[in-house]
């Protein structure tokens, strides 16, 4: 009887020790996972600061285009710089060549309608002095040797009147459809507002220079003061490290008490 009773009392103790062993292996992963999830939740949303970056308004005739003269503000969020700029439908076809948009149903032709000058659009956005901003955009090109649409597309990007990037798309040889290439750049805001400008740099013989899907987001601040989200993630990491460091003695004492 005593041996059987001893066996009966030993089994729960064995089960408890096994459960503690499992807890030791699982608990750290739960803590780490929790820290990762909370860190992502603490990250600020990176909203696009550009209005109408894909030139979806105003709406132009399907399969056609609409021209906007110098100084026009009819392109939502934008002001036309130079002689002219044109919003083109994604279903536009000319001389058997297709001109699809990179994003949405419309795109901007920086050359206007046969004006082919140094021309384009600009937009002023609200910024934080000293903060870094990330810019992304697409340049569209049609390779049409000997034809009206040239072989390359070059865009100058200016921030407050200063050129920060010259982007050239030369892709699309052998095809009949406009090809888009993505470019990116960064800049540091000098004041509470920043003007971003996109200008045509194609020669007068080139009648198309596509621009589409412009995105500007605030990056990491250039000051030495950490952002709130960074501070929160640091605190969470320290707490997790402290727990993992001292969990073993706690679990050992708990095991001994059982």
C-alpha positions in Angstrom: 0.0 0.0 0.0 2.8 2.5 0.9 4.6 1.9 -2.5 1.3 2.5 -4.3 0.6 5.6 -2.3 4.1 6.9 -3.0 3.7 6.3 -6.7 0.3 8.2 -6.6 1.9 11.2 -4.9 5.0 11.2 -7.2 3.0 11.5 -10.4 1.6 15.0 -9.8 5.0 16.2 -8.8 6.5 14.8 -12.0 3.7 16.5 -14.0 4.4 19.8 -12.3 8.1 19.6 -13.1 7.3 18.8 -16.7 4.9 21.7 -17.0 7.6 24.0 -15.5 10.1 22.7 -18.1 7.7 23.5 -20.9 7.0 26.9 -19.4 10.7 27.7 -19.3 11.0 27.0 -23.1 7.8 28.7 -24.2 7.6 31.8 -22.0 10.7 33.6 -23.4 9.2 33.3 -26.9 5.9 34.7 -25.8 7.8 37.7 -24.2 9.8 38.3 -27.4 6.8 38.0 -29.6 4.9 40.4 -27.4 7.8 42.9 -27.6 7.9 42.7 -31.4 4.1 43.2 -31.7 4.1 46.2 -29.4 7.1 47.7 -31.2 5.2 47.6 -34.5 2.2 49.1 -32.9 4.3 51.9 -31.6 5.7 52.8 -35.0 4.1 56.0 -36.5 2.1 55.7 -39.7 4.0 56.9 -42.7 1.3 58.8 -44.6 1.9 60.2 -48.1 2.3 63.9 -47.8 1.7 64.5 -51.6 -1.8 65.4 -52.8 -2.9 63.6 -56.0 0.4 61.9 -56.5 -0.9 59.7 -59.3 -2.8 62.6 -61.1 -6.2 60.9 -60.9 -7.9 64.3 -60.7 -9.2 66.1 -62.6 -10.6 63.2 -64.8 -9.6 63.4 -68.5 -11.4 61.8 -71.4 -10.8 58.0 -71.6 -8.2 57.4 -74.3 -7.3 61.1 -74.5 -5.5 63.8 -72.6 -6.1 67.3 -71.3 -3.6 70.2 -71.4 -3.0 72.6 -68.5 -1.3 76.0 -69.1 1.4 77.7 -67.1 0.3 78.7 -63.6 -2.7 76.5 -63.7 -3.9 75.0 -60.4 -6.6 72.8 -62.0 -4.5 69.7 -61.4 -5.5 68.9 -57.8 -2.7 69.8 -55.5 -0.3 70.9 -58.2 0.8 74.1 -60.0 2.0 74.0 -63.6 5.5 75.4 -64.1 6.6 76.5 -67.6 4.5 76.5 -70.8 2.3 73.4 -70.2 1.7 69.9 -68.7 -0.8 67.3 -69.7 -2.8 64.6 -67.9 -3.0 61.5 -70.1 -5.5 58.6 -69.9 -4.0 55.1 -69.3 -5.8 53.9 -72.5 -4.2 56.5 -74.7 -2.7 55.1 -78.0 -0.7 57.0 -80.6 1.0 55.7 -83.7 0.3 52.2 -82.5 2.1 52.8 -79.2 0.4 52.4 -75.8 0.8 54.7 -72.9 -0.5 53.0 -69.7 -0.3 54.6 -66.3 2.0 53.3 -63.6 -0.7 53.7 -61.0 -4.4 54.3 -61.4 -6.0 55.4 -64.6 -4.0 58.6 -65.4 -0.5 60.0 -65.5 1.3 63.3 -66.2 3.2 64.1 -69.4 5.8 66.8 -68.5 6.2 67.8 -72.2 2.7 69.0 -72.5 1.2 68.9 -76.0 4.1 69.5 -78.4 5.5 72.4 -76.3 8.6 70.3 -75.2 10.2 73.0 -73.0 11.7 73.0 -69.5 8.2 72.6 -67.9 6.4 70.6 -65.3 4.6 70.8 -62.0 5.3 71.7 -58.4 3.6 71.2 -55.0 4.3 72.7 -51.6 3.9 70.4 -48.5 4.0 71.0 -44.8 7.3 69.8 -43.2 9.2 69.8 -39.9 12.5 71.7 -39.9 15.4 69.3 -39.5 13.4 66.2 -40.4 14.4 63.8 -43.2 11.8 63.1 -46.0 11.8 60.2 -48.4 10.7 60.8 -52.0 9.6 58.1 -54.4 8.3 58.5 -58.0 8.1 56.8 -61.4 9.3 58.1 -64.8 7.7 56.7 -67.9 9.5 56.2 -71.2 8.7 55.2 -74.7 11.5 54.1 -77.0 10.6 55.4 -80.5 13.7 55.9 -82.6 13.1 58.3 -85.4 9.6 58.9 -84.1 8.0 61.7 -82.1 8.5 60.1 -78.7 12.3 59.9 -78.5 14.3 57.2 -76.7 14.8 58.4 -73.2 12.9 60.3 -70.5 14.8 62.6 -68.1 13.3 64.4 -65.1 14.9 67.0 -62.9 13.7 66.9 -59.3 14.0 70.2 -57.3 13.5 70.9 -53.6 13.0 74.6 -52.9 14.5 75.4 -56.3 17.6 73.2 -55.9 18.1 70.1 -58.1 18.5 67.1 -55.8 18.2 64.4 -58.6 18.3 64.0 -62.3 16.4 60.8 -63.2 16.7 59.2 -66.7 14.6 56.2 -67.9 16.0 54.5 -71.0 14.0 51.3 -70.8 11.5 49.9 -73.3 13.6 49.2 -76.4 11.8 46.8 -78.7 8.4 47.3 -77.1 5.3 49.3 -78.0 4.2 50.1 -74.5 5.4 52.9 -72.1 7.7 51.4 -69.5 8.0 52.9 -66.0 11.1 53.1 -63.8 11.0 53.9 -60.1 13.4 56.5 -58.6 13.9 57.7 -55.0 15.7 60.4 -53.1 15.8 62.0 -49.7 16.0 65.6 -48.4 16.1 67.4 -45.1 13.5 70.0 -44.5 14.8 73.5 -43.9 11.5 75.1 -42.8 7.8 74.4 -42.1 7.0 74.2 -45.8 8.9 72.6 -48.7 8.3 73.0 -52.5 8.9 69.9 -54.6 9.2 70.4 -58.4 9.4 68.0 -61.3 10.7 69.4 -64.7 11.0 68.0 -68.2 14.6 67.7 -69.4 13.9 65.9 -72.7 15.0 67.5 -76.0 12.4 69.4 -78.1 12.1 66.5 -80.5 10.8 64.2 -77.7 7.0 64.5 -77.1 6.5 62.4 -74.0 8.0 62.3 -70.5 5.9 60.4 -68.0 5.5 61.1 -64.3 3.3 59.0 -61.9 2.8 57.6 -58.4 4.7 60.3 -56.4 5.1 59.5 -52.7 6.7 61.6 -49.9 6.9 60.3 -46.4 8.7 61.5 -43.3 11.7 59.5 -42.4 13.9 59.5 -39.3 14.4 62.9 -37.7 18.0 64.2 -38.1 18.1 65.6 -34.5 19.7 63.6 -31.6 16.4 63.5 -29.6 14.9 60.0 -30.1 11.3 59.8 -31.5 8.6 58.6 -29.0 8.2 55.3 -30.9 12.0 54.7 -30.6 11.9 55.4 -26.9 9.0 53.0 -26.4 10.7 50.2 -28.2 13.9 50.7 -26.1 11.9 50.5 -22.9 10.2 47.3 -24.0 13.5 45.7 -25.0 15.0 46.6 -21.6 12.0 45.1 -19.8 12.2 41.9 -21.8 15.9 41.5 -21.2 15.4 42.0 -17.4 12.7 39.4 -17.3 14.7 36.9 -19.3 17.7 37.5 -17.0 15.9 36.9 -13.7 13.2 34.3 -14.8 15.5 31.3 -14.1 16.0 31.9 -10.3 12.2 32.6 -10.0 11.3 29.4 -11.8 13.9 27.4 -9.7 12.4 28.6 -6.4 8.9 27.8 -7.7 10.0 24.3 -8.7 11.6 23.7 -5.3 8.4 24.9 -3.5 6.4 22.3 -5.4 
